[in-house]
Amino acid sequence: MTSFEELNLIGPLMRALKTEGYEVPTPIQERAIPYILQGSDILGCAQTGTGKTAAFALPILQNLWHANSAGARPRTLRTLVLTPTRELCIQIAESFAAYGRHTGLRHAAIYGGVSQKPQTDALRAGVDILIATPGRLLDLMSQRLVSLQAVTSFVLDEADRMLDMGFINDVRKVIAKMPRERQTLFFSATMPAEIRKLADDILTEPVPIAVTPVSSAVDTVEQRIYHVAKADKKALLHHVLKDTSIDAALVFTRTKHGADKVARDLEKAGIRAEAIHGNKSQGARQRALGNFKARKTRVLVATDIASRGIDVEGLSHVINFELPNEPETYVHRIGRTGRAGLSGIALSFCDVEERPYLTDITKLLARPIAAVEEHPYRLEVGAHVPVPAAKAVKRPGASGSRPPQRSNNANRGRRRYR
Ligand code: AMP
């Protein structure tokens, strides 16, 4: 295994890595850093949780540091990182701050939903690195508050997410304002045709780097399925959270309304919970995330888009209150725990309507997810409707010899999964 020393990182970065407690590079860091230091373009197929941010931030900081030592004008915007969500933007900026703390290089994060004043103040003071979401960046560019004329390296992060969120034209507009002669690092977890085309358009002889194919990215996360009727999910969540060893759980719902509702129900049951989704102001989202990170709230309920980039150190549990209809989203969700080799636990509640989603997920993972056999709200896998036990009839094709039924009180509290 390569060490950070073998990657020839400069002293100021090595000191920062020591503070961060990083001992060895992750596979994407090991593979991408040497090429980025050389100035190559990269086509990276990797998702968050792989150490992707440091894989591009460290060599970018090093290249800028060398350029400054060679007489380049400091505080000139030379690196642009485009990212789809505000949370990810803030998080990447925090990574640059952490890794670059001894380099003297300056960065700023610009994203929408908040006043532009502090952002434009930071820009006026001069930055070497800008991390931005496309909408706010275009806005500030049209006000002539940002110029991309001197950009020498460009990172496009989560390109597929940009497409999903409808930002791809904005991304193209931003790219058109940068010098053609530059280094481009392109990251996307998946490669739909439009993303492949964009990559072809903007990359020059890129080095392809694919790490942790989707299935192995989740090897460190212990996964379990709870088969449950939709109407029992709320009670099941309370039941699961009785386990006091769960000190922090990120709960996923499909809708914003659902997120609010779950958070409200938990609060009513005396469990500290907050919701985070796109309808909340940026301030409210940051506050909720801050409370969760500080363990002031035990449960953070999130929708997929709002959760992009949420990185909570030591997060032990992810709970899918609802399964996503895209299997890749499942992988993204459970990747919030088990970060960078730590173990984590992902519990998923699956009702009858969600079973096709579960099939897609297991296909993608190429292995089944174990079901929790005994819990008070257990729904037999063969059951298509929750038939009361007394009226249950054996359906042809139902699994095993038992009739479809919901577990009754007799099963309650016998054993619970931990
Ligand atoms: P990312 O994929 O960039 O979102 O990073 C995922 C998490 O891994 C973040 O919490 C990083 O701080 C952490 N991380 C990144 N690189 C390393 C490393 N070499 N050793 C330990 N942790 C790391």
Boltz pocket constraint, residues with backbone or C-beta under 6 A from the ligand:
constraints:
  - pocket:
      binder: B
      contacts: [[A, 21], [A, 22], [A, 23], [A, 24], [A, 25], [A, 26], [A, 29], [A, 47], [A, 48], [A, 49], [A, 50], [A, 51], [A, 52], [A, 53], [A, 54], [A, 311], [A, 339], [A, 340]]
      max_distance: 6.0
